[in-house]
């Protein structure tokens, strides 16, 4: 494997968002097992935080977007950066 892509999911433990973060992490690891080198779950000290970063670049913030992301949208965003030719199957449909 020759890749350096890193995903970080920052979540608020006080809001009980670890379950959501770990579910998303599992789905992303399954989908991008050949494209990412690391996926980190990181608890935040700041209440209400839920962010997803790819290679330290913010791709989703719950506060600025007004909610949680749909998994298929996040998968497409990550795919478009790490491997644009990758077919995402049912996540491909809008």
Buried (B, 14 or more C-beta within 10 A) or exposed (E): EEEEBBBBBBBBEEBEBBEBBEEBBEBBEEBBEEBBEEBEBEEBEEEEBBBBBBBEEEBBBBEEEEEBBEBBBBBBBBBEBBBEEBEBEEBEEE
